Amino acid sequence: MRSLRRAGFFREVRHGDPQGPSLTDLARPAAPPNEDRVVAYLRSGEVIASTSVVVDDVLNPSRRGIAVLEIATDGVWAWPTDLTHYVQSYHVSLPEDFALHMERHGWAAPRLSEAKIARASVALKSGDTEE
């Protein structure tokens, strides 16, 4: 399996990449076109890693328990499940190639076979990902 591309591993979040993009820099004042479709796509990904950790909103600490931390994938991209909250609440922009990928898939993550989910999980755990 080729490496998974990563989105939403912002430097400000505990599960993020210290060298990753800034969540603060990517927040926008208004929703872009298709934001509802992006949110639906992010929710439709296959979970490849799950924890019992509940994460809070790092941009508004009074918003607690926004998501259980999981990592989802469509077989090409991987993202933490709290990304949905940040897109919906702060209109966070995603990498353009990820947005184009979603659109090409009709705004629904493809269903993956058990074998593909297992390979994606192994790629994530082995660090075979790219930002």
LINTAFEN-V941560 format. One record per helix or strand of 2 or more residues. SS is the DSSP state (~ for helix, > for strand). FROM is the first residue (numbers start at 1). TO is the last residue. Records with the same first field share a line. If there is no record, write none. Layout:
BEGIN
SS=FROM-TO + FROM-TO
END
This chain:
BEGIN
>=4-7 + 46-55 + 67-73 + 77-80 + 129-130
~=23-26 + 35-43 + 83-90 + 96-104 + 114-125
END
